[in-house]
Amino acid sequence: MTDSNTLFTTLVQPALPLFLLVAVLYVVRFVYRRYRSSFKGSLGEALVTNGTFRLLDEALYRGFSDLYVPRPDGDGLTQVDHVVVSPFGIFVIETKNYTGWIYGSEHQAKWTQTFGSGGKCSFQNPIWQNKLHLRALAQFLKLPEGKFRSVIFFMGGSAFKTELPEYVIDTSLTGYITGIEEVLLQPEEVAAANAALVDLVARTNKRTARREHLTGVKRRAKALG
């Protein structure tokens, strides 16, 4: 027993902190990979909610985040990252927390993200993605689509390598929103939109809505083959 205790004390015990550190890092790595998209989405939501929304004049702008709205085709729900209601239009904001170089165009179904290491990956055209969100909100709020403004906001230090529409931005979301001064909504329309979205938030069970949304995404992806 003494020899065993001595072996443990001299060989195993000094290495225990290292073993524990490796185990913790392994668990963290596994959890991050498993829930990476959720982490990045939550970070993006927090940055906009606690950053941009706080800088906007409350007398003119009201922000909402993580909304689940019926799809315009009636096939379940679509998830909208952020909405800002104002006299200058209802800003429908899709956020992308990406790094690297971004290649794409308004008319391409897929965009490409590339890295300095030479790696690359493709993702859905966020302009098309946000058009669905805009149509869903227009239908839900019973307003013409011309009352809405689409905004695609890339955060995370990415750089655009192709020409993109002016509403696809990678800096100063607050500045972009406040820089638009053309009035699109009357005071009663602003009040009605805010009331409808406040009610939507109050009625939404986020866990149930998220599950329904993800089920619909998987179902439609499977149908496309």
C-alpha angles and dihedrals in degrees: 000000000000092000091050091050091048092050091050092048096047102037113017106032096058090052096049096091090053092048090050092048092051091048092050092047090050092052092046091049092049093048092046093051092045095049101023096123091050092050092050092046092050091049092051092049092050093049093052096040096045096033116032098026092052091052096052121095105258090211090064108023137047123185132209128184138198098012124178110210130177111261115248090240091054093242101131127287137324123209118230118199100208141349128192117194116204142142086261093063139287107286113214106199126197112189126203119191097202137145129199130043120325122212123184148103137224091259102045118100092212131038126201131230115199131188135209089249089064096254121132141181136186129230138182117282101263092206090062090042092054093046087065090051091049093050091047092052093045090054093043094048093039093233132130115263088240088073090065133077122205117218126184111195121191115197130174100070101289121156127215114233098181132050112271135179116279092250091064102086140169101190139048106006088179092054092049093052096045091044091068111085104164107118114230104162133054119227092258091052091051091050093048093049092049092048092049093050093045088053091047091053092048093050098044121100098204096204094050093042092049091050092050091048094050092045089054092048091053092045093052092044090052091049090055089055 
